[in-house]
Amino acid sequence: MRRVLSAFLLAASSLGGAAQAAPFTPSSDQQVLERLPAGAADPRQRELRELRDRWRAQPADAAAAVTLARRYFEASAAEGDPRYVGYAQAALAPWWDKPEPPAEVRVMRAVLRQFGHEFDAALADLSAAVRHDPGDGEAWAWQVAIRLVQAKYPQAREACEQLAALAETLIGAGCRAQLDSLTGRAATAADSLRAALLSDAAASPEQRLWSLTRLAEIEERRGRFAEAEAAFRAALALGLPDVYLLSAYADFLLDRGRAPEVLALLKDKERSDLLLLRLAIAGKVTGAPQAAAWADALGARFDAARLRGDALHQKEEARFALAVLGQPKRALPLASANYALQREPADARVLLEAAVAAREPAAAEPVLRWLDETGAESVVLRQLAAQLKGKS
């Protein structure tokens, strides 16, 4: 079931809406994809090198290509470097446009397609995969993840129940808790997930990190900040690299007025666009010497993405425009375009904040409807919604 767990860990990062690089396809088998530091001893980089050599020796071997693509995608989630996703797509190039690729290729292709916000194409691949093998937990896991992003909760719950029958107990509990937390049952979600964490002493560190991060987010949305911080710290104490966890805890600290702690948490982590954004925000708040350089670097990355025709970064650019540049009129259309594709709480928040700052309450109507229809519990979102309604 390692692949089921990986799907959930990666979904949290890849669907989070980071500014993303366009997929990169090497011009030849000899082209250098990544220069490793001399004598690099990092186990992930060593494994990637070995898998890459095996793939180059047999580029038509679907199993070798999928294994390499999956490890690249895991590296992207851990390190926040979107180039790895382009490398993953390059590994699948022989099958990318085939209507009936091998089953393992189909699922990995779906994972990469959802990263590019090609949700319909990804779901088509995943549906075909579970028709072929109803026991494919990885395919069910990614269906849950995409449906959550689309705020299609009935379909997400159907996939979640299929997953829960296949996955480890803690993953099933976490899947159900995510859905409950977004549909008016946040207290039940937090209690059940905490109980599952306590009862499953044998859960792997990866399982615990994923579950603790979900618990922290649920508790934070409920306004139970001490409980949220305890869960975040327990996740961080596991010592596993995870950009999504760092981003989520940095946001928690920023909301608590603890920007200096963000600078310490994310020291030397500018390579990730997600983490660079948090550094730029914290740098502005604290007046850090690097603040201008961080803002310039992030702005250049957004400009480069725009020149490539890459429109996958609206949430992060909207937040950059709001929190770093102070330009709500620039932020609002970006946040609106992002919310048309992605409807998780973080997407809702940036649209509400942009609408409040731009004094355009009508722009946030989709979020207000979502809140009313789902009963989603979030202290921050409800406060922002009240501000907007007061301006209507």
Phi, psi and omega per residue, in radians:
M1 nan 0.178 3.140
R2 -0.992 -0.639 -3.087
R3 -1.207 -0.545 3.071
V4 -1.128 -0.818 3.108
L5 -1.064 -0.791 3.135
S6 -1.011 -0.698 3.136
A7 -1.017 -0.761 -3.130
F8 -1.220 -0.739 3.110
L9 -1.057 -0.768 -3.083
L10 -1.290 -0.597 3.128
A11 -1.057 -0.699 -3.140
A12 -1.028 -0.659 -3.115
S13 -1.457 -0.819 -2.991
S14 -1.306 -0.505 3.121
L15 -1.546 0.047 -3.113
G16 -1.307 -0.134 3.024
G17 1.499 0.500 3.094
A18 -1.115 2.673 2.983
A19 -1.079 2.197 -2.907
Q20 -2.092 2.591 3.121
A21 -1.464 2.572 3.044
A22 -1.138 2.500 3.125
P23 -0.974 2.436 -3.093
F24 -1.945 2.237 3.102
T25 -1.995 2.092 3.124
P26 -1.063 2.592 -3.139
S27 -1.401 -0.287 3.101
S28 -2.773 2.889 3.116
D29 -1.146 -0.363 -3.099
Q30 -1.524 -0.174 -3.071
Q31 -1.181 2.383 -3.132
V32 -1.286 2.216 3.118
L33 -1.590 -0.691 -3.055
E34 -2.694 2.291 3.063
R35 -1.637 2.073 3.107
L36 -1.522 2.636 3.067
P37 -1.026 2.559 -3.126
A38 -1.010 2.279 3.120
G39 1.192 0.428 -3.084
A40 -0.996 2.269 -3.112
A41 -1.920 0.052 -3.115
D42 -1.081 2.182 -3.079
P43 -1.025 -0.655 -3.126
R44 -1.132 -0.784 -3.129
Q45 -1.168 -0.630 3.098
R46 -1.126 -0.753 3.118
E47 -1.125 -0.727 3.123
L48 -1.052 -0.723 -3.138
R49 -1.090 -0.761 -3.140
E50 -1.145 -0.760 3.138
L51 -1.161 -0.640 3.124
R52 -1.142 -0.708 3.110
D53 -1.107 -0.722 3.124
R54 -1.122 -0.713 -3.139
W55 -1.162 -0.731 3.137
R56 -1.103 -0.574 3.130
A57 -1.259 -0.517 -3.123
Q58 -2.423 1.241 -3.055
P59 -1.141 -0.286 3.117
A60 -1.637 0.068 3.124
D61 -1.464 1.868 -3.052
A62 -1.068 -0.719 -3.108
A63 -1.099 -0.742 3.121
A64 -1.145 -0.706 -3.139
A65 -1.138 -0.748 -3.124
V66 -1.180 -0.714 3.107
T67 -1.060 -0.764 3.103
L68 -1.125 -0.802 -3.134
A69 -1.041 -0.728 -3.127
R70 -1.130 -0.751 3.132
R71 -1.151 -0.647 3.046
Y72 -1.054 -0.758 -3.105
F73 -1.158 -0.683 3.077
E74 -1.095 -0.675 3.105
A75 -1.122 -0.652 3.098
S76 -1.087 -0.734 3.137
A77 -1.162 -0.684 -3.093
A78 -1.294 -0.675 -2.995
E79 -1.851 -0.255 3.138
G80 1.309 0.360 -3.134
D81 -1.765 1.881 -3.065
P82 -1.231 -0.215 3.115
R83 -1.055 -0.546 -3.134
Y84 -1.044 -0.530 3.137
V85 -1.191 -0.673 3.058
G86 -1.099 -0.694 3.103
Y87 -1.123 -0.664 3.115
A88 -1.093 -0.752 3.130
Q89 -1.136 -0.634 3.114
A90 -1.067 -0.636 3.135
A91 -1.123 -0.507 -3.120
L92 -1.649 0.118 -3.033
A93 -0.899 -0.711 -3.103
P94 -1.080 -0.373 -3.077
W95 -2.012 0.034 -2.937
W96 -1.039 -0.702 -3.072
D97 -1.774 0.137 -3.117
K98 -1.373 2.332 -3.138
P99 -1.211 -0.443 -3.121
E100 -2.309 1.239 3.112
P101 -1.320 2.962 3.038
P102 -0.972 2.643 -3.025
A103 -0.982 -0.768 -3.095
E104 -1.181 -0.535 3.067
V105 -1.211 -0.693 -3.089
R106 -1.032 -0.769 -3.125
V107 -1.182 -0.773 3.139
M108 -1.152 -0.614 3.073
R109 -1.105 -0.683 3.097
A110 -1.082 -0.720 3.124
V111 -1.032 -0.783 -3.131
L112 -1.250 -0.609 3.109
R113 -1.135 -0.720 3.137
Q114 -1.145 -0.545 3.093
F115 -1.047 -0.610 3.095
G116 -1.538 0.236 3.132
H117 1.147 0.367 3.031
E118 -1.528 1.180 -2.965
F119 -1.177 -0.695 -3.126
D120 -1.123 -0.777 3.128
A121 -1.133 -0.686 3.115
A122 -1.117 -0.771 3.141
L123 -1.142 -0.603 3.085
A124 -1.091 -0.756 3.092
D125 -1.105 -0.765 -3.090
L126 -1.189 -0.655 3.090
S127 -1.116 -0.736 3.094
A128 -1.095 -0.645 -3.115
A129 -1.139 -0.744 -3.107
V130 -1.363 -0.387 2.991
R131 -1.165 -0.697 3.123
H132 -1.215 -0.686 -3.104
D133 -2.524 1.657 -3.133
P134 -1.060 -0.264 3.113
G135 -1.618 0.253 -3.142
D136 -1.416 1.584 -3.087
G137 -1.101 -0.594 3.134
E138 -1.083 -0.747 3.132
A139 -1.132 -0.706 3.091
W140 -1.127 -0.699 -3.128
A141 -1.056 -0.758 -3.139
W142 -1.252 -0.514 3.027
Q143 -1.104 -0.747 3.080
V144 -1.008 -0.853 -3.065
A145 -1.044 -0.789 -3.111
I146 -1.192 -0.732 3.133
R147 -1.123 -0.599 3.064
L148 -1.114 -0.771 3.120
V149 -1.080 -0.628 -3.141
Q150 -1.428 -0.058 -3.082
A151 1.048 0.577 3.072
K152 -1.754 1.369 -2.929
Y153 -1.247 -0.650 3.075
P154 -1.039 -0.772 3.120
Q155 -1.174 -0.633 3.094
A156 -1.107 -0.691 -3.119
R157 -1.192 -0.664 3.090
E158 -1.041 -0.804 3.128
A159 -1.174 -0.625 3.137
C160 -1.086 -0.724 3.133
E161 -1.160 -0.646 3.051
Q162 -1.091 -0.742 3.136
L163 -1.138 -0.785 -3.074
A164 -1.040 -0.518 3.122
A165 -1.281 -0.263 -3.060
L166 -1.936 -0.531 -2.956
A167 -1.595 3.058 3.036
E168 -1.079 2.705 -3.078
T169 -0.989 -0.744 -3.081
L170 -1.161 -0.644 3.119
I171 -1.185 -0.736 3.085
G172 -1.064 -0.751 3.119
A173 -1.112 -0.711 3.132
G174 -1.162 -0.659 3.122
C175 -1.078 -0.851 3.140
R176 -1.124 -0.667 -3.124
A177 -1.123 -0.695 3.091
Q178 -0.982 -0.828 -3.120
L179 -1.159 -0.799 3.136
D180 -1.032 -0.673 -3.082
S181 -1.165 -0.373 -3.102
L182 -1.782 0.012 -3.078
T183 -2.277 0.666 2.998
G184 1.486 0.216 -3.125
R185 -2.292 0.851 -3.061
A186 -1.174 -0.671 3.140
A187 -1.112 -0.781 3.090
T188 -1.067 -0.722 -3.134
A189 -1.056 -0.834 -3.115
A190 -1.135 -0.773 -3.116
D191 -1.106 -0.754 -3.094
S192 -1.213 -0.654 -3.137
L193 -1.243 -0.690 3.089
R194 -1.096 -0.729 3.121
A195 -1.105 -0.705 3.125
A196 -1.122 -0.668 3.105
L197 -1.134 -0.703 -3.130
L198 -1.218 -0.603 -3.043
S199 -1.486 -0.297 -3.070
D200 -1.881 1.305 -3.102
A201 -1.188 -0.349 -3.096
A202 -1.556 0.004 -3.117
A203 -1.059 2.534 -3.130
S204 -1.223 2.787 3.066
P205 -0.982 -0.655 3.132
E206 -1.119 -0.731 3.094
Q207 -1.093 -0.752 -3.102
R208 -1.173 -0.697 3.118
L209 -1.054 -0.851 -3.128
W210 -1.048 -0.805 -3.065
S211 -1.213 -0.711 3.117
L212 -1.143 -0.651 3.100
T213 -1.133 -0.752 3.082
R214 -1.084 -0.745 3.126
L215 -1.078 -0.758 3.128
A216 -1.036 -0.767 -3.126
E217 -1.148 -0.719 3.130
I218 -1.102 -0.817 -3.128
E219 -1.126 -0.668 3.118
E220 -1.105 -0.777 3.128
R221 -1.082 -0.566 3.114
R222 -1.296 -0.218 -3.080
G223 1.528 0.218 3.102
R224 -1.676 1.380 -2.919
F225 -1.269 -0.607 3.105
A226 -1.119 -0.750 3.115
E227 -1.139 -0.685 3.123
A228 -1.100 -0.796 -3.115
E229 -1.133 -0.667 3.112
A230 -1.045 -0.726 3.129
A231 -1.190 -0.736 3.098
F232 -1.038 -0.803 -3.097
R233 -1.156 -0.638 3.088
A234 -1.123 -0.670 3.095
A235 -1.155 -0.786 3.134
L236 -1.106 -0.597 -3.099
A237 -1.137 -0.311 3.107
L238 -1.209 -0.350 3.035
G239 1.308 0.311 3.141
L240 -1.608 2.414 3.105
P241 -1.223 2.217 -3.126
D242 -2.762 1.889 -3.082
V243 -1.136 -0.651 -3.120
Y244 -1.097 -0.775 3.113
L245 -1.046 -0.813 3.131
L246 -1.068 -0.709 3.131
S247 -1.130 -0.785 -3.104
A248 -1.133 -0.742 -3.141
Y249 -1.227 -0.633 3.072
A250 -1.057 -0.732 3.097
D251 -1.100 -0.720 3.086
F252 -1.007 -0.798 -3.138
L253 -1.143 -0.725 3.116
L254 -1.060 -0.737 3.130
D255 -1.141 -0.471 -3.138
R256 -1.557 0.088 -3.124
G257 1.281 0.540 -3.061
R258 -2.044 0.828 -3.087
A259 -1.019 -0.654 3.116
P260 -1.005 -0.568 3.108
E261 -1.199 -0.499 3.086
V262 -1.151 -0.728 3.122
L263 -1.042 -0.686 3.124
A264 -1.259 -0.720 -3.121
L265 -1.066 -0.690 -2.994
L266 -1.866 0.311 -3.123
K267 -0.953 2.258 3.087
D268 1.140 0.488 3.142
K269 -2.048 0.576 -3.090
E270 -1.221 -0.238 -3.069
R271 -1.090 -0.614 3.128
S272 -1.414 2.265 3.096
D273 -1.077 -0.702 3.122
L274 -1.040 -0.792 -3.088
L275 -1.330 -0.585 3.074
L276 -1.085 -0.653 3.085
L277 -1.035 -0.816 -3.140
R278 -1.127 -0.659 3.079
L279 -1.108 -0.724 -3.141
A280 -1.109 -0.709 3.118
I281 -1.154 -0.849 3.139
A282 -1.118 -0.638 3.122
G283 -1.108 -0.698 3.110
K284 -1.160 -0.751 -3.115
V285 -1.092 -0.716 -3.056
T286 -1.596 -0.197 -3.041
G287 1.216 0.560 -3.118
A288 -1.076 2.560 -3.135
P289 -1.007 -0.525 -3.095
Q290 -1.515 0.004 -2.990
A291 -0.987 -0.834 -3.101
A292 -1.135 -0.702 -3.138
A293 -1.144 -0.714 3.106
W294 -1.101 -0.775 3.136
A295 -1.108 -0.751 3.135
D296 -1.107 -0.740 -3.124
A297 -1.122 -0.750 -3.133
L298 -1.186 -0.728 3.087
G299 -1.057 -0.684 3.112
A300 -1.127 -0.647 3.113
R301 -1.156 -0.707 3.093
F302 -1.150 -0.728 3.115
D303 -1.069 -0.741 3.141
A304 -1.125 -0.693 3.110
A305 -1.092 -0.714 -3.129
R306 -1.124 -0.699 3.122
L307 -1.120 -0.535 3.098
R308 -1.361 -0.121 -3.041
G309 1.400 0.310 -3.116
D310 -1.474 1.994 -3.113
A311 -1.974 0.559 -3.039
L312 -1.745 0.180 -2.962
H313 -2.104 0.379 -2.967
Q314 -1.097 -0.687 -3.094
K315 -1.087 -0.833 -3.113
E316 -1.159 -0.697 3.131
E317 -1.195 -0.625 3.082
A318 -1.076 -0.758 3.139
R319 -1.166 -0.673 3.072
F320 -1.043 -0.803 -3.135
A321 -1.095 -0.657 -3.129
L322 -1.293 -0.990 -2.919
A323 -1.490 -0.441 -3.093
V324 -1.844 -0.802 -3.081
L325 -1.590 -0.343 -3.097
G326 1.160 0.715 -3.089
Q327 -2.130 1.364 -3.091
P328 -1.103 -0.543 3.135
K329 -1.175 -0.522 3.047
R330 -1.344 -0.633 -3.071
A331 -1.227 -0.642 -2.971
L332 -1.077 -0.868 3.125
P333 -1.120 -0.554 3.089
L334 -1.152 -0.790 3.137
A335 -1.144 -0.635 3.120
S336 -1.176 -0.761 3.122
A337 -1.120 -0.683 3.113
N338 -1.122 -0.742 -3.080
Y339 -1.199 -0.401 3.067
A340 -1.141 -0.419 -3.134
L341 -1.813 -0.704 -3.010
Q342 -2.186 2.252 -3.017
R343 -2.252 0.749 3.030
E344 -1.482 2.930 -3.113
P345 -0.945 -0.669 3.134
A346 -1.146 -0.613 3.091
D347 -1.196 -0.709 3.100
A348 -1.093 -0.721 -3.080
R349 -1.112 -0.805 -3.086
V350 -1.150 -0.569 3.084
L351 -1.224 -0.747 3.081
L352 -1.060 -0.793 -3.121
E353 -1.108 -0.695 3.133
A354 -1.170 -0.718 3.136
A355 -1.133 -0.695 3.092
V356 -1.111 -0.861 -3.087
A357 -1.136 -0.613 -3.133
A358 -1.497 -0.086 -3.106
R359 1.006 0.772 3.115
E360 -2.253 1.321 -3.056
P361 -1.058 -0.533 -3.104
A362 -1.089 -0.478 -3.103
A363 -1.151 -0.406 -3.098
A364 -1.683 0.182 -3.111
E365 -0.963 -0.693 3.108
P366 -1.026 -0.640 3.122
V367 -1.234 -0.724 3.131
L368 -1.077 -0.669 3.080
R369 -1.136 -0.743 3.132
W370 -1.042 -0.751 3.125
L371 -1.099 -0.758 -3.122
D372 -1.173 -0.707 -3.036
E373 -1.335 -0.564 -3.034
T374 -1.710 -0.411 -3.018
G375 1.247 0.353 -3.135
A376 -0.985 2.345 -3.087
E377 -1.757 2.084 3.080
S378 -2.756 2.051 -3.141
V379 -1.028 -0.805 -3.088
V380 -1.152 -0.814 -3.113
L381 -1.120 -0.695 3.132
R382 -1.165 -0.650 3.089
Q383 -1.139 -0.762 3.120
L384 -1.129 -0.703 3.120
A385 -1.092 -0.696 3.105
A386 -1.116 -0.690 3.087
Q387 -1.063 -0.766 -3.141
L388 -1.114 -0.783 -3.137
K389 -1.112 -0.526 3.087
G390 -1.238 -0.371 3.132
K391 -1.637 -0.147 -3.072
S392 -1.227 nan nan
